[in-house]
Amino acid sequence: MSNKNYIKLAKKSAAKQISELKKINKVFNNTFVKAVESIYQCKGKVICAGIGKSGLISRKVSATLSSVGISSFFLSPSEANHGDLGQIDKKDLLLVFSYSGNTSELNSILKYANRFNIKIIGVASKPDSNLIKASDVKIVIPSVKEADPTGMVPTSSTSITLLFGDCLAVALMNKIKFSKERFKVFHPGGNIGQALLLVKDIMVSGSKIPKIKITSSIKEATSKITKYNLGLAIVMKNNIVQGILTDGDARRSLRYNFKSQNLKKIMNSNPVFVSENSSASKALAIMNKKKITSLVVTSEKNLNSRNRYKDLKGIVHIHSILQFGIKWVLEKEN
């Protein structure tokens, strides 16, 4: 078979699945709303369960729910039959996936939940299946045509079930008013954690900010810059930012023995500001564009007004950003 035939088959399979996935809209009804509300009102954990490929989908849905702050874990029905039923509490909720709805391994966990009045959200394609009959919230996934040559291998059926799980999670995210700030709490590491880092998370603040008075001598300024090891100092007057003095500016002034010791004449009186709520990657992009290594940090509300000079929150340095591995913006800009 030629490479072109492989591509043709893949496109045909994709087209079939895309067409079948449109049937998901039939699920979005009052029962779907009831499922969202049930999970939202759950006082315990959302326990996802399933066997085989439905088990893999169940694991993914559980992981997604956990990642947005909805307490959840996956429970294998097979293991549950050998003692793990004790993990299920009366305050919990079961979210069970089975495309056929008649998987025998589910029977014990369903009977246990019904016996102790534990709410079940059942997701299956057959309305008369054991799973749907045992469930308090009955989600009937539309039957779909599989996208493989035999029409038997789970392809479209797994895709539409996974799509339902993602849509359920998105609806819940809106219900709990999920935000990037909350997402960052649950994803401190990896690429997601890096992308969600804010300037205020990595800036130098408080007593760690190198500040010098406008009346300071260049020698005093150089000493302060060296002590704080940021390569600069913020020039202040009456707690108001007057400008930035870099190590290079100060040392050049000393080298050439400038008669004037007035910092106003050698400092940058128009420093670049950034909001404390801006992403670290955005701060890096600004530095790259302006060809500078530090930004003065102020509050979001004062960023675009003269009040930013009165509202010093900190300094963000390029070294701090790069230490967290945020390099892609710099590479992209170049």
JOFENUR-V675658 format. One record per residue. N is the residue number from 1. SS is DSSP state (hx for helix, st for strand, lp for the rest). OMEGA is omega in degrees with one decimal (NA if undefined). NEAR is the number of other C-alpha atoms within 8 Angstrom. Layout:
n->N ss->SS omega->OMEGA near->NEAR
n->N ss->SS omega->OMEGA near->NEAR
//
This chain:
n->1 ss->lp omega->-178.2 near->4
n->2 ss->lp omega->179.3 near->5
n->3 ss->hx omega->-179.3 near->6
n->4 ss->hx omega->178.9 near->6
n->5 ss->hx omega->176.9 near->8
n->6 ss->hx omega->-179.7 near->9
n->7 ss->hx omega->179.3 near->8
n->8 ss->hx omega->179.1 near->8
n->9 ss->hx omega->179.7 near->8
n->10 ss->hx omega->179.9 near->8
n->11 ss->hx omega->178.7 near->8
n->12 ss->hx omega->178.4 near->8
n->13 ss->hx omega->179.3 near->10
n->14 ss->hx omega->-179.4 near->9
n->15 ss->hx omega->179.7 near->8
n->16 ss->hx omega->-178.8 near->12
n->17 ss->hx omega->179.4 near->13
n->18 ss->hx omega->178.6 near->8
n->19 ss->hx omega->-178.1 near->8
n->20 ss->hx omega->-178.1 near->11
n->21 ss->hx omega->179.3 near->10
n->22 ss->hx omega->179.6 near->7
n->23 ss->hx omega->-178.6 near->9
n->24 ss->hx omega->-178.4 near->12
n->25 ss->hx omega->178.8 near->6
n->26 ss->hx omega->-176.9 near->7
n->27 ss->hx omega->-173.1 near->11
n->28 ss->lp omega->-177.6 near->9
n->29 ss->lp omega->-178.6 near->7
n->30 ss->hx omega->178.1 near->6
n->31 ss->hx omega->176.6 near->11
n->32 ss->hx omega->177.7 near->11
n->33 ss->hx omega->179.2 near->9
n->34 ss->hx omega->178.3 near->9
n->35 ss->hx omega->178.7 near->10
n->36 ss->hx omega->-178.9 near->11
n->37 ss->hx omega->-179.6 near->8
n->38 ss->hx omega->178.8 near->8
n->39 ss->hx omega->-180.0 near->9
n->40 ss->hx omega->-177.1 near->9
n->41 ss->hx omega->-178.2 near->6
n->42 ss->lp omega->-179.3 near->11
n->43 ss->lp omega->179.5 near->6
n->44 ss->lp omega->-179.5 near->10
n->45 ss->lp omega->173.8 near->12
n->46 ss->st omega->-176.8 near->15
n->47 ss->st omega->-179.1 near->14
n->48 ss->st omega->-176.8 near->16
n->49 ss->st omega->178.3 near->15
n->50 ss->st omega->-179.1 near->17
n->51 ss->lp omega->176.9 near->15
n->52 ss->lp omega->-179.5 near->6
n->53 ss->hx omega->174.8 near->8
n->54 ss->hx omega->176.2 near->12
n->55 ss->hx omega->178.2 near->12
n->56 ss->hx omega->177.0 near->10
n->57 ss->hx omega->179.0 near->13
n->58 ss->hx omega->176.7 near->14
n->59 ss->hx omega->-178.2 near->12
n->60 ss->hx omega->179.7 near->8
n->61 ss->hx omega->177.9 near->13
n->62 ss->hx omega->179.8 near->14
n->63 ss->hx omega->179.1 near->10
n->64 ss->hx omega->179.1 near->10
n->65 ss->hx omega->179.0 near->12
n->66 ss->hx omega->-176.3 near->11
n->67 ss->hx omega->178.2 near->10
n->68 ss->lp omega->173.3 near->11
n->69 ss->lp omega->176.2 near->8
n->70 ss->lp omega->-174.0 near->9
n->71 ss->lp omega->-174.6 near->9
n->72 ss->st omega->170.4 near->12
n->73 ss->st omega->179.6 near->12
n->74 ss->st omega->176.9 near->10
n->75 ss->st omega->177.8 near->11
n->76 ss->lp omega->178.4 near->10
n->77 ss->hx omega->179.2 near->13
n->78 ss->hx omega->178.4 near->9
n->79 ss->hx omega->179.4 near->9
n->80 ss->hx omega->179.6 near->12
n->81 ss->lp omega->-177.4 near->10
n->82 ss->lp omega->171.8 near->7
n->83 ss->lp omega->-175.5 near->7
n->84 ss->hx omega->176.4 near->10
n->85 ss->hx omega->179.2 near->10
n->86 ss->hx omega->177.8 near->6
n->87 ss->hx omega->-176.5 near->5
n->88 ss->lp omega->179.6 near->8
n->89 ss->lp omega->-178.8 near->8
n->90 ss->lp omega->179.3 near->8
n->91 ss->lp omega->-177.2 near->9
n->92 ss->lp omega->176.4 near->14
n->93 ss->st omega->178.4 near->14
n->94 ss->st omega->173.7 near->12
n->95 ss->st omega->-170.0 near->12
n->96 ss->st omega->-179.5 near->13
n->97 ss->st omega->172.9 near->16
n->98 ss->lp omega->-174.8 near->14
n->99 ss->lp omega->178.3 near->12
n->100 ss->lp omega->-178.8 near->9
n->101 ss->lp omega->-176.1 near->14
n->102 ss->lp omega->179.8 near->9
n->103 ss->lp omega->-173.1 near->9
n->104 ss->hx omega->-177.9 near->5
n->105 ss->hx omega->-178.9 near->8
n->106 ss->hx omega->-171.3 near->13
n->107 ss->hx omega->-177.1 near->8
n->108 ss->hx omega->-177.4 near->10
n->109 ss->hx omega->177.8 near->11
n->110 ss->hx omega->178.9 near->10
n->111 ss->hx omega->179.6 near->9
n->112 ss->hx omega->-179.1 near->9
n->113 ss->hx omega->178.8 near->11
n->114 ss->hx omega->-178.7 near->10
n->115 ss->hx omega->-177.0 near->7
n->116 ss->lp omega->174.6 near->7
n->117 ss->lp omega->176.5 near->7
n->118 ss->lp omega->-173.9 near->13
n->119 ss->st omega->178.4 near->11
n->120 ss->st omega->167.4 near->13
n->121 ss->st omega->-178.2 near->14
n->122 ss->st omega->179.6 near->15
n->123 ss->st omega->-178.2 near->16
n->124 ss->st omega->-177.7 near->16
n->125 ss->lp omega->-177.4 near->12
n->126 ss->lp omega->-176.8 near->12
n->127 ss->lp omega->-179.6 near->8
n->128 ss->lp omega->-177.9 near->6
n->129 ss->lp omega->-180.0 near->11
n->130 ss->hx omega->-178.5 near->8
n->131 ss->hx omega->-178.8 near->15
n->132 ss->hx omega->179.1 near->16
n->133 ss->hx omega->-176.7 near->9
n->134 ss->hx omega->-172.4 near->11
n->135 ss->lp omega->174.9 near->11
n->136 ss->lp omega->175.6 near->8
n->137 ss->st omega->-170.8 near->10
n->138 ss->st omega->178.2 near->11
n->139 ss->st omega->-179.9 near->12
n->140 ss->st omega->177.9 near->11
n->141 ss->lp omega->179.4 near->13
n->142 ss->lp omega->174.4 near->9
n->143 ss->lp omega->-177.2 near->7
n->144 ss->lp omega->176.3 near->8
n->145 ss->lp omega->180.0 near->9
n->146 ss->lp omega->-172.1 near->13
n->147 ss->lp omega->178.6 near->12
n->148 ss->lp omega->-177.6 near->9
n->149 ss->lp omega->-178.2 near->4
n->150 ss->lp omega->-176.4 near->5
n->151 ss->lp omega->-176.2 near->8
n->152 ss->lp omega->-176.4 near->6
n->153 ss->lp omega->-179.2 near->8
n->154 ss->lp omega->177.7 near->7
n->155 ss->lp omega->177.8 near->10
n->156 ss->hx omega->-177.6 near->14
n->157 ss->hx omega->177.6 near->12
n->158 ss->hx omega->-179.9 near->11
n->159 ss->hx omega->-176.8 near->10
n->160 ss->hx omega->177.1 near->12
n->161 ss->hx omega->177.4 near->11
n->162 ss->hx omega->177.7 near->10
n->163 ss->hx omega->176.9 near->9
n->164 ss->hx omega->-179.9 near->9
n->165 ss->hx omega->179.1 near->9
n->166 ss->hx omega->179.2 near->10
n->167 ss->hx omega->176.8 near->8
n->168 ss->hx omega->180.0 near->10
n->169 ss->hx omega->-180.0 near->11
n->170 ss->hx omega->177.7 near->8
n->171 ss->hx omega->178.7 near->9
n->172 ss->hx omega->177.7 near->10
n->173 ss->hx omega->176.6 near->10
n->174 ss->hx omega->-179.7 near->8
n->175 ss->hx omega->-178.0 near->8
n->176 ss->lp omega->179.6 near->7
n->177 ss->lp omega->-179.9 near->6
n->178 ss->lp omega->-176.0 near->10
n->179 ss->lp omega->176.2 near->6
n->180 ss->hx omega->-179.1 near->7
n->181 ss->hx omega->178.5 near->7
n->182 ss->hx omega->179.3 near->10
n->183 ss->hx omega->-179.7 near->11
n->184 ss->hx omega->180.0 near->12
n->185 ss->hx omega->-177.1 near->7
n->186 ss->hx omega->-178.7 near->9
n->187 ss->lp omega->-177.6 near->10
n->188 ss->lp omega->-176.1 near->9
n->189 ss->lp omega->176.2 near->7
n->190 ss->hx omega->-177.9 near->7
n->191 ss->hx omega->179.9 near->6
n->192 ss->hx omega->179.1 near->10
n->193 ss->hx omega->179.0 near->11
n->194 ss->hx omega->-177.5 near->12
n->195 ss->hx omega->-176.0 near->10
n->196 ss->hx omega->178.0 near->11
n->197 ss->lp omega->177.6 near->12
n->198 ss->st omega->178.9 near->11
n->199 ss->hx omega->-177.4 near->15
n->200 ss->hx omega->179.1 near->7
n->201 ss->hx omega->-172.8 near->6
n->202 ss->hx omega->-177.3 near->11
n->203 ss->lp omega->171.5 near->12
n->204 ss->st omega->-175.6 near->9
n->205 ss->lp omega->176.0 near->9
n->206 ss->hx omega->-176.9 near->7
n->207 ss->hx omega->179.9 near->5
n->208 ss->hx omega->177.9 near->7
n->209 ss->lp omega->177.0 near->12
n->210 ss->lp omega->-178.8 near->11
n->211 ss->st omega->174.4 near->9
n->212 ss->st omega->178.6 near->11
n->213 ss->st omega->179.4 near->8
n->214 ss->lp omega->-178.6 near->11
n->215 ss->lp omega->-178.7 near->6
n->216 ss->lp omega->175.8 near->9
n->217 ss->lp omega->179.0 near->9
n->218 ss->hx omega->178.6 near->12
n->219 ss->hx omega->177.7 near->8
n->220 ss->hx omega->179.9 near->8
n->221 ss->hx omega->179.3 near->12
n->222 ss->hx omega->178.9 near->11
n->223 ss->hx omega->-179.2 near->8
n->224 ss->hx omega->179.5 near->12
n->225 ss->hx omega->-180.0 near->15
n->226 ss->hx omega->-177.5 near->10
n->227 ss->hx omega->-174.6 near->6
n->228 ss->hx omega->171.3 near->10
n->229 ss->lp omega->175.4 near->7
n->230 ss->lp omega->179.1 near->8
n->231 ss->lp omega->-179.6 near->10
n->232 ss->st omega->173.2 near->11
n->233 ss->st omega->177.1 near->15
n->234 ss->st omega->178.8 near->13
n->235 ss->st omega->-173.5 near->13
n->236 ss->st omega->171.1 near->13
n->237 ss->st omega->-177.9 near->9
n->238 ss->lp omega->178.6 near->4
n->239 ss->lp omega->177.3 near->6
n->240 ss->st omega->-179.7 near->10
n->241 ss->st omega->177.1 near->11
n->242 ss->st omega->-179.8 near->11
n->243 ss->st omega->178.3 near->12
n->244 ss->st omega->174.6 near->13
n->245 ss->st omega->-179.5 near->14
n->246 ss->st omega->178.6 near->11
n->247 ss->hx omega->179.9 near->11
n->248 ss->hx omega->179.3 near->7
n->249 ss->hx omega->-177.2 near->10
n->250 ss->hx omega->-177.2 near->14
n->251 ss->hx omega->176.3 near->9
n->252 ss->hx omega->178.9 near->8
n->253 ss->hx omega->178.6 near->11
n->254 ss->hx omega->-177.3 near->10
n->255 ss->hx omega->-177.2 near->6
n->256 ss->lp omega->174.7 near->6
n->257 ss->lp omega->177.1 near->6
n->258 ss->lp omega->-178.6 near->7
n->259 ss->lp omega->-177.1 near->4
n->260 ss->lp omega->175.4 near->4
n->261 ss->lp omega->-177.4 near->7
n->262 ss->lp omega->-177.6 near->10
n->263 ss->hx omega->-178.5 near->12
n->264 ss->hx omega->-174.1 near->8
n->265 ss->hx omega->-178.0 near->5
n->266 ss->lp omega->-179.5 near->10
n->267 ss->lp omega->172.4 near->11
n->268 ss->st omega->-175.7 near->9
n->269 ss->lp omega->179.3 near->8
n->270 ss->lp omega->-177.4 near->6
n->271 ss->lp omega->178.9 near->9
n->272 ss->lp omega->-179.4 near->6
n->273 ss->st omega->174.6 near->10
n->274 ss->st omega->179.0 near->11
n->275 ss->st omega->177.0 near->11
n->276 ss->lp omega->-179.5 near->12
n->277 ss->lp omega->175.5 near->9
n->278 ss->lp omega->176.9 near->10
n->279 ss->st omega->178.4 near->11
n->280 ss->hx omega->179.4 near->14
n->281 ss->hx omega->176.8 near->11
n->282 ss->hx omega->178.0 near->9
n->283 ss->hx omega->178.7 near->12
n->284 ss->hx omega->178.7 near->12
n->285 ss->hx omega->178.2 near->11
n->286 ss->hx omega->178.9 near->8
n->287 ss->hx omega->-178.5 near->13
n->288 ss->hx omega->-179.4 near->10
n->289 ss->hx omega->-177.6 near->8
n->290 ss->hx omega->-177.8 near->6
n->291 ss->lp omega->177.2 near->6
n->292 ss->lp omega->-176.1 near->7
n->293 ss->lp omega->-179.1 near->7
n->294 ss->st omega->175.8 near->9
n->295 ss->st omega->174.0 near->13
n->296 ss->st omega->-175.3 near->13
n->297 ss->st omega->176.9 near->15
n->298 ss->st omega->-179.3 near->15
n->299 ss->lp omega->179.7 near->13
n->300 ss->lp omega->-174.6 near->8
n->301 ss->lp omega->-176.8 near->5
n->302 ss->lp omega->-173.9 near->11
n->303 ss->lp omega->-174.6 near->12
n->304 ss->lp omega->178.1 near->6
n->305 ss->lp omega->178.5 near->6
n->306 ss->hx omega->-179.9 near->7
n->307 ss->hx omega->179.2 near->8
n->308 ss->hx omega->179.1 near->13
n->309 ss->hx omega->179.7 near->9
n->310 ss->hx omega->-171.5 near->9
n->311 ss->lp omega->-179.7 near->10
n->312 ss->lp omega->178.6 near->12
n->313 ss->lp omega->-179.0 near->11
n->314 ss->st omega->175.9 near->12
n->315 ss->st omega->173.1 near->12
n->316 ss->st omega->-176.0 near->14
n->317 ss->st omega->-177.6 near->11
n->318 ss->hx omega->179.4 near->10
n->319 ss->hx omega->178.9 near->6
n->320 ss->hx omega->-179.5 near->10
n->321 ss->hx omega->-177.6 near->14
n->322 ss->hx omega->177.4 near->9
n->323 ss->hx omega->179.8 near->7
n->324 ss->lp omega->175.9 near->7
n->325 ss->lp omega->-179.5 near->7
n->326 ss->lp omega->-176.0 near->12
n->327 ss->lp omega->-171.8 near->7
n->328 ss->hx omega->-180.0 near->6
n->329 ss->hx omega->179.9 near->11
n->330 ss->hx omega->-179.9 near->10
n->331 ss->hx omega->-178.5 near->7
n->332 ss->hx omega->-178.8 near->6
n->333 ss->hx omega->179.7 near->8
n->334 ss->lp omega->NA near->4
//
